[in-house]
Amino acid sequence: MSVYTEKEVLSDALSAQKACTELFNKASNECVHENVRESLLDILEEEHEIQQDVFCMMHEKGMYPTPEADEKKVQQLKQMYSECVK
């Protein structure tokens, strides 16, 4: 009998949520009927919240470490993407 570690279970859950959000995003982008599209977008938002919860849980437990962002690079990216929106 295999016993999965907490990290393995959470990693699997995070991977599943990432796949789920990709599929709901694609479905909502390709949906012709506005009421169905709105429902898909509502579900997509809920799935993103679940994904964020799992990620935060892993991050807080040290299972998904992320390096601190270099402030100069952050500012450069903000500038670059703000120009794309104009």
C-alpha positions in Angstrom: 0.0 0.0 0.0 1.4 3.4 -1.0 1.0 6.3 1.2 1.4 9.7 -0.5 3.1 12.6 1.3 1.3 15.8 1.9 3.5 17.5 -0.7 2.7 14.8 -3.3 -1.1 15.3 -2.7 -0.9 19.1 -2.9 1.4 19.0 -5.9 -1.1 16.8 -7.7 -4.0 19.1 -6.6 -2.1 22.1 -7.9 -1.4 20.4 -11.3 -5.0 19.4 -11.6 -6.2 23.0 -10.9 -3.8 24.4 -13.4 -5.1 22.0 -16.1 -8.7 22.7 -15.1 -8.2 26.5 -15.4 -6.6 26.1 -18.8 -9.6 24.1 -20.0 -12.2 26.5 -18.6 -10.3 29.4 -20.0 -10.2 27.9 -23.5 -13.9 26.9 -23.3 -14.9 30.4 -22.3 -12.8 32.0 -25.1 -14.4 29.8 -27.7 -18.0 30.0 -26.4 -20.5 31.6 -28.7 -23.4 31.8 -26.3 -23.0 34.7 -23.8 -24.9 33.1 -21.0 -22.9 30.0 -21.2 -19.7 32.0 -21.5 -20.6 33.9 -18.3 -21.2 30.7 -16.5 -17.8 29.3 -17.6 -16.1 32.6 -16.5 -17.8 32.2 -13.1 -16.5 28.7 -12.7 -13.1 29.8 -14.0 -12.9 32.4 -11.3 -13.7 29.8 -8.6 -11.1 27.4 -10.0 -8.5 30.2 -9.9 -9.4 30.8 -6.2 -8.9 27.1 -5.5 -5.6 27.1 -7.4 -4.5 30.1 -5.4 -5.5 28.4 -2.1 -3.5 25.3 -2.9 -0.5 27.3 -4.0 -0.5 29.5 -0.9 -0.8 26.4 1.3 2.2 24.8 -0.4 4.2 28.1 -0.3 3.5 28.6 3.4 4.6 25.1 4.2 7.8 25.6 2.2 6.8 23.1 -0.4 6.7 25.7 -3.3 9.5 28.2 -2.6 9.6 31.3 -4.7 12.6 33.7 -4.8 12.0 37.3 -4.1 11.6 39.4 -7.2 14.3 41.9 -8.1 12.5 45.3 -7.7 14.3 46.7 -10.8 13.0 43.8 -12.9 9.5 44.3 -11.5 9.5 48.0 -12.5 10.9 47.1 -16.0 8.1 44.6 -16.6 5.5 47.0 -15.3 6.7 49.6 -17.7 6.9 47.1 -20.6 3.4 45.8 -20.1 1.8 49.2 -19.4 3.0 50.3 -22.8 1.2 47.3 -24.4 -2.1 48.3 -23.0 -2.0 51.9 -24.2 
